Amino acid sequence: MAIKRKQGFANAENLKTRDVKARRIDEEDLADRLSELPDHVILHIMSSLPIKEAVRTCLLSTRWKDLFTSISNIELDGVLRNKALRNRFMKFSDGFLSLRKDISVDRFRLCCGPGIDHRKINEWILYAVRHGVRELDLIFRSRSFETRHFTELEFAVFTCKTLLTLRLFNLPSLVLTIPTHCCLPKLKVLHLTFLKFSDDESIRRLLSSCYSLEELLVESCELSNLNKLSICHPTLKRLTINDGHIDHSYELEINTPNLVCFDFGYFYCEETRLSLINLNSLSEARICIGFIAKMFSNYCNDTASAFDLMRALSCVQSFHLTGVCLQIQAMLQSPSLIPEFPNLTSLKMGACYAGWENMLARCPCLETLAFELEDFDPVDWHTPKKDPSCLQHHIKAIKIFALKRKHVEFQLIGYLLKKAGVLECLTVEIESVTKREQRMMSKNICALPKASKKCHILII
């Protein structure tokens, strides 16, 4: 018996030894297979690693020793809490760039917080520009940074002939001053976030120097130094202007004949003048009217102005209308303010606004309708006096987001199911309920009468 037990222990030890050897062979085999890959494949893999991890790969084998010096995507993150770490970061960045081979930079992302020497930042930016950077992200997270610190922004970045994408992010202590010799001939994507523009002419120079610009984002920017923000560009296709503040006696002009996507939402004053012209190519728009509440309250008394605002967007195929309920309802309850949307096939509303049926009545080809019910209130619903034609004959998909189990919400769903004659799919997203409650709500919704025999109900 004892002999058998010893043999069993010996067999177990042999199995363990074989498993360890097998794992070693597998690991060595994997390392060998990685090393057999061509350099450009390995570099592509390394480019997805944090820069310090990529440098550490030099320890894996002699073949990998200098591979990290050929990485074309560089990301330096200098938002650090203590002085010792910041000093190590600056030393590491200097060392890495000095060892790097003299090849072009595809993407350069630099994020710096307090305590990083602005002279070093300028050197790193200049390195990227001199090496033909195509995508440049500059993120400054410190109120101590000032415009005068970043000379390379003016003398290098804004004259870079290789840039395709430029993203600038900073707290408003940095005032964006554009040099007269600004020239970005290949730039297609420009993102400006948390910046302060110096004057009207500065932003005009920037846009006019980007001959190939296709995407512009102006987000959370301070525009107090401007009298007029004029975005007039023949090649622009995507425009986002949101999360900011525009002072009184201010004019915003948008003249973009090739614009396809437009996302707009800003705080306004009553005196603000908004001009949207030449948007015939527009196919998708998201407008947050809540941000322009004061201006829109004036529009409610000025039919022509409100009609002009909506008419500028009337060619879109997809429209997301959101904002403060009272302001939107004031417009929707005045049918004369709503032009016809002959091309609109998809409409999403930020709530079930009173007067929503007036909007649908102006969308003869609508196929997809969505409601977000986060701000839904019982007073927001009433049975329409006249059923919209598109609901009866065209709408094939309806989506309801953030259902909260209110009785009035079921009234809305019941009305839509009862009137949508060609509906194929109703999707309902239920918010914060137990599985038991979800099953009960699903049962109640599925039991509602439906005008369309093809309708499929999906509860998520």
C-alpha positions in Angstrom: 0.0 0.0 0.0 2.8 2.4 0.9 4.6 1.5 -2.3 1.5 2.4 -4.3 1.1 5.7 -2.4 4.8 6.6 -3.2 4.2 5.8 -6.8 1.1 8.0 -6.8 3.1 10.9 -5.4 5.9 10.3 -7.9 3.3 10.3 -10.8 1.8 13.5 -9.5 5.2 15.2 -9.3 6.0 14.0 -12.8 2.8 15.5 -14.1 3.5 18.8 -12.4 7.0 18.9 -13.9 5.6 18.1 -17.4 3.0 20.9 -17.0 5.7 23.4 -16.0 7.9 22.4 -18.9 4.9 22.6 -21.2 4.1 26.1 -20.0 7.8 27.1 -20.5 7.8 25.7 -24.0 4.5 27.5 -24.8 5.8 30.8 -23.5 9.1 30.4 -25.4 7.1 29.4 -28.5 4.9 32.4 -28.1 7.9 34.7 -27.7 9.5 33.1 -30.8 6.3 33.6 -32.8 6.1 37.2 -31.8 9.7 37.7 -32.8 9.0 36.2 -36.2 6.5 38.9 -37.0 7.6 41.7 -39.3 8.8 44.9 -37.6 5.9 47.0 -38.8 3.4 44.6 -37.2 5.3 44.6 -33.9 5.5 48.4 -34.0 1.8 48.6 -34.6 1.2 46.5 -31.4 3.7 48.5 -29.4 2.0 51.8 -30.5 -1.1 50.7 -28.6 0.9 50.4 -25.4 1.6 53.2 -22.9 5.0 54.7 -23.9 6.8 53.4 -20.8 5.6 49.9 -21.5 6.7 50.1 -25.1 10.2 51.1 -23.9 10.3 48.2 -21.6 9.9 45.8 -24.5 13.6 46.3 -25.2 14.2 43.8 -22.4 12.4 40.9 -24.2 15.0 40.0 -26.7 18.0 41.4 -28.5 15.9 41.9 -31.6 13.5 44.1 -29.7 16.3 46.2 -28.2 15.9 49.3 -30.4 12.4 48.7 -31.8 10.8 51.2 -29.5 12.9 54.0 -31.1 10.8 53.6 -34.3 7.4 54.0 -32.7 5.4 56.5 -34.8 2.6 57.2 -32.2 3.8 59.1 -29.2 1.8 59.8 -26.1 3.3 61.7 -23.2 1.1 62.2 -20.1 2.6 64.7 -17.6 -0.4 65.3 -15.2 1.4 64.2 -12.0 0.9 65.0 -8.3 4.4 65.5 -6.9 7.6 67.2 -8.0 9.7 64.0 -8.1 7.3 62.3 -10.5 7.2 65.4 -12.7 11.0 65.6 -12.9 11.2 61.9 -13.8 8.6 62.5 -16.5 10.5 65.4 -18.1 13.7 63.4 -17.9 12.1 60.3 -19.5 10.5 62.4 -22.3 13.7 64.1 -23.1 15.6 60.8 -23.1 13.0 58.9 -25.2 12.8 61.6 -27.9 16.6 61.8 -28.1 16.9 58.0 -28.6 14.1 57.9 -31.2 15.2 57.4 -34.8 14.9 60.2 -37.3 11.5 59.1 -38.7 8.2 60.8 -39.1 5.6 61.1 -36.3 2.1 59.9 -37.1 0.4 60.9 -33.9 1.7 63.1 -31.0 -0.4 63.5 -27.9 1.0 65.7 -25.1 -0.9 66.2 -21.8 0.7 68.5 -19.2 -0.4 69.6 -15.8 1.0 72.0 -13.2 4.8 71.9 -12.6 5.9 70.9 -16.1 8.5 73.3 -17.5 6.8 75.2 -20.4 10.2 75.4 -22.1 10.3 71.6 -22.2 6.7 71.6 -23.6 7.8 73.9 -26.4 10.8 71.7 -27.2 8.5 68.6 -27.4 6.0 70.4 -29.6 8.8 71.5 -31.9 10.1 68.0 -32.1 6.8 66.7 -33.3 6.4 69.4 -35.9 9.9 69.0 -37.3 9.2 65.3 -37.7 6.2 65.8 -39.9 3.5 65.1 -37.3 0.1 64.4 -38.9 -2.1 64.2 -35.7 -1.4 66.5 -32.8 -3.2 66.6 -29.4 -2.1 69.3 -27.0 -3.8 69.2 -23.6 -2.8 71.8 -20.9 -4.4 71.2 -17.5 -3.1 74.1 -15.5 -4.2 77.6 -14.9 -0.5 78.6 -14.5 0.0 78.2 -18.2 -0.2 81.4 -20.2 -0.2 82.3 -23.9 3.3 83.8 -23.7 4.7 80.4 -22.6 3.8 78.6 -25.8 5.7 80.3 -28.6 5.8 77.1 -30.6 2.0 77.2 -30.9 2.3 80.4 -32.9 5.6 79.8 -34.7 5.4 76.0 -35.4 2.0 74.5 -35.0 0.0 77.0 -36.9 2.4 76.8 -39.9 2.7 73.0 -39.9 2.3 71.8 -43.5 1.9 68.1 -42.5 -0.9 68.4 -39.9 -4.2 66.5 -40.7 -5.7 66.7 -37.2 -5.2 69.3 -34.5 -6.8 69.2 -31.1 -6.2 71.9 -28.5 -7.5 71.7 -24.9 -6.9 74.1 -22.1 -8.4 75.9 -19.2 -9.4 79.5 -20.3 -6.2 81.0 -19.1 -4.8 80.3 -22.5 -5.9 82.9 -25.1 -5.7 81.6 -28.6 -3.8 84.1 -30.8 -3.5 83.2 -34.4 -0.5 84.6 -36.3 -0.9 86.5 -39.6 1.3 83.9 -41.3 -0.9 81.0 -40.2 -1.1 78.2 -42.8 -2.4 74.7 -42.3 -3.0 73.5 -45.9 -3.7 69.8 -45.1 -5.7 70.1 -41.9 -9.0 68.2 -42.0 -10.0 68.0 -38.3 -9.8 70.9 -35.8 -11.0 70.6 -32.2 -10.9 73.6 -29.9 -11.9 72.9 -26.3 -11.8 75.3 -23.2 -10.0 78.0 -25.1 -10.5 81.8 -25.2 -10.3 83.5 -28.6 -8.4 86.8 -28.7 -10.5 88.6 -31.3 -12.8 88.2 -34.4 -9.9 88.4 -36.9 -7.9 85.7 -35.1 -10.5 83.0 -35.5 -11.2 84.1 -39.1 -7.5 83.8 -40.0 -7.4 80.3 -38.5 -10.3 79.0 -40.4 -9.3 80.7 -43.7 -5.9 79.1 -43.5 -7.3 75.6 -43.3 -8.1 75.0 -47.0 -9.1 71.4 -46.6 -11.0 71.5 -43.3 -13.8 69.0 -42.9 -14.5 68.8 -39.2 -14.6 71.7 -36.6 -15.4 71.4 -32.9 -15.7 74.5 -30.7 -16.6 73.2 -27.3 -16.8 75.0 -23.9 -14.9 78.0 -25.4 -15.1 81.5 -24.0 -16.2 83.9 -26.7 -16.3 87.1 -24.6 -13.6 88.8 -26.7 -15.5 88.4 -29.9 -18.2 90.5 -31.5 -18.9 88.0 -34.2 -18.1 84.4 -34.7 -18.1 83.8 -38.4 -17.8 80.2 -39.6 -17.8 80.4 -43.4 -16.0 77.5 -45.0 -16.6 75.8 -48.4 -15.2 72.3 -47.4 -16.5 71.9 -43.9 -18.7 68.8 -43.4 -19.1 68.4 -39.6 -19.6 71.3 -37.2 -20.1 71.2 -33.4 -20.6 74.3 -31.3 -21.7 73.6 -27.8 -21.3 73.9 -24.0 -20.3 77.6 -23.9 -21.5 81.1 -23.3 -22.1 83.9 -25.8 -22.5 87.5 -24.5 -25.1 90.0 -25.6 -24.8 92.1 -28.8 -23.1 89.1 -30.3 -23.5 87.7 -33.8 -23.0 84.1 -34.9 -22.9 83.4 -38.6 -22.7 80.0 -40.1 -22.3 79.7 -43.9 -21.2 76.3 -44.9 -22.5 75.0 -48.2 -21.1 71.4 -47.8 -22.0 70.9 -44.1 -23.5 67.5 -43.5 -23.6 67.2 -39.7 -24.4 70.1 -37.3 -24.5 69.9 -33.5 -25.3 73.2 -31.8 -26.0 74.3 -28.2 -24.8 77.5 -26.5 -26.0 79.9 -23.8 -27.4 82.9 -25.3 -28.7 86.4 -24.5 -31.8 88.0 -26.0 -29.7 90.4 -28.1 -27.7 87.6 -29.8 -28.1 87.4 -33.5 -28.0 84.0 -35.1 -27.6 83.5 -38.9 -27.6 80.0 -40.4 -27.4 80.3 -44.2 -26.5 78.1 -47.1 -27.0 74.8 -45.4 -28.5 72.9 -48.4 -26.2 69.9 -47.9 -27.1 69.4 -44.2 -28.4 65.9 -43.5 -28.1 65.5 -39.7 -28.6 68.1 -37.0 -28.8 68.2 -33.2 -30.1 71.4 -31.7 -30.2 72.1 -27.9 -32.8 74.9 -27.7 -32.6 74.9 -23.9 -29.2 76.6 -24.2 -30.8 79.5 -26.2 -33.8 79.9 -24.0 -33.8 83.7 -23.7 -33.3 84.2 -27.4 -36.0 81.7 -28.2 -38.5 83.4 -25.8 -38.1 86.4 -28.1 -38.6 84.2 -31.1 -41.9 83.1 -29.8 -43.0 86.7 -30.2 -41.3 87.0 -33.6 -42.7 84.4 -35.9 -40.3 85.3 -38.8 -37.2 84.8 -36.7 -38.2 81.4 -35.4 -39.3 80.2 -38.8 -35.9 81.3 -40.2 -34.1 79.2 -37.5 -36.1 76.0 -38.3 -36.1 76.6 -42.0 -32.3 76.7 -42.1 -32.5 73.0 -40.9 -35.5 71.9 -42.9 -33.4 69.9 -45.4 -32.1 67.5 -42.8 -32.7 63.7 -42.9 -32.0 63.2 -39.2 -33.0 65.7 -36.5 -32.4 65.5 -32.7 -34.4 68.3 -30.9 -33.6 68.7 -27.2 -33.5 71.3 -24.4 -35.7 73.0 -21.9 -39.3 71.7 -22.2 -41.1 75.1 -21.9 -39.0 76.7 -24.6 -39.5 73.9 -27.1 -43.2 73.6 -26.3 -43.7 77.3 -27.0 -42.4 76.7 -30.5 -44.2 73.4 -31.1 -47.5 74.8 -30.0 -47.2 77.5 -32.7 -47.4 75.5 -36.0 -46.6 78.6 -38.0 -43.0 78.5 -36.5 -42.5 75.0 -37.9 -41.5 74.7 -41.6 -42.0 71.5 -43.6 -39.2 68.9 -43.3 -39.6 67.0 -46.6 -36.4 64.9 -46.3 -36.7 64.0 -42.6 -36.7 60.3 -42.0 -35.5 60.1 -38.4 -36.6 62.4 -35.5 -35.5 62.2 -31.9 -37.0 64.5 -29.2 -35.5 65.2 -25.8 -38.9 64.6 -24.1 -42.6 64.1 -25.1 -43.2 67.8 -25.6 -46.7 69.2 -25.8 -47.3 70.0 -29.4 -45.1 67.2 -30.7 -47.8 66.2 -33.1 -47.4 69.5 -34.9 -43.8 68.7 -35.6 -44.8 65.2 -37.0 -47.4 66.9 -39.2 -44.6 68.7 -40.9 -42.5 65.5 -41.5 -44.4 63.6 -44.3 -41.6 61.0 -44.9 -40.7 60.2 -41.3 -39.8 56.6 -40.7 -38.1 56.5 -37.3 -39.4 58.4 -34.2 -37.7 58.4 -30.7 -38.6 60.0 -27.4 -36.3 60.4 -24.4 -38.6 60.4 -21.3 -36.1 61.5 -18.6 -37.8 64.9 -18.3 -41.3 63.5 -19.0 -44.1 65.0 -16.8 -47.8 64.2 -16.7 -48.6 67.7 -18.0 -46.4 67.1 -21.1 -49.0 64.6 -22.6 -52.3 65.1 -24.2 -54.1 63.1 -26.9 -53.5 64.9 -30.3 -56.7 66.3 -31.8 -55.5 65.1 -35.2 -53.4 62.0 -35.9 -50.2 62.8 -37.9 -50.3 61.3 -41.3 -46.7 60.0 -41.1 -47.6 58.1 -37.9 -50.4 56.3 -39.7 -48.6 55.6 -43.0 -44.8 55.9 -42.8 -43.3 55.4 -39.4 -41.8 51.9 -39.1 -39.7 52.2 -36.0 -40.4 53.9 -32.6 -38.0 54.0 -29.7 -38.8 55.1 -26.2 -35.9 55.8 -23.8 -35.9 56.0 -20.0 -39.4 54.7 -19.3 -40.2 55.1 -15.5 -43.5 53.3 -15.0 -45.7 56.4 -15.0 -49.3 55.9 -16.2 -49.0 58.8 -18.6 -46.1 57.1 -20.3 -48.3 54.1 -21.0 -50.8 56.4 -22.5 -48.2 57.7 -24.9 -47.2 54.1 -25.9 -50.8 53.0 -26.2 -51.6 55.9 -28.5 -48.5 55.2 -30.7 -49.3 51.5 -31.0 -52.9 52.2 -31.8 -52.2 54.8 -34.6 -49.0 53.5 -36.2 -50.4 51.5 -39.1 -47.2 50.2 -40.6 -45.0 50.0 -37.5 -42.5 47.2 -37.6 -40.6 47.6 -34.3 -41.3 49.3 -31.0 -38.2 49.4 -28.7 -38.8 50.4 -25.0 -35.9 51.0 -22.6 -37.0 50.7 -19.0 -35.1 52.7 -16.4 -34.1 51.3 -13.0 -36.5 48.5 -12.4 -36.2 44.9 -11.0 -36.5 41.9 -13.3 -40.0 41.2 -11.9 -41.2 44.8 -12.6 -39.7 44.6 -16.1 -41.6 41.4 -16.9 -44.8 43.0 -15.6 -44.3 46.1 -17.7 -43.4 44.0 -20.8 -46.6 42.0 -20.3 -48.7 45.2 -20.0 -47.1 46.8 -23.1 -47.4 43.7 -25.2 -51.1 43.5 -24.3 -51.9 47.0 -25.7 -53.9 47.0 -29.0 -51.8 47.5 -32.1 -52.7 48.9 -35.5 -49.9 47.1 -37.3 -49.9 43.3 -37.4 -46.2 43.3 -38.3 -45.2 45.2 -35.1 -42.5 43.5 -33.0 -42.0 44.8 -29.4 -38.6 44.8 -27.8 -38.2 45.6 -24.1 -34.7 46.3 -22.8 
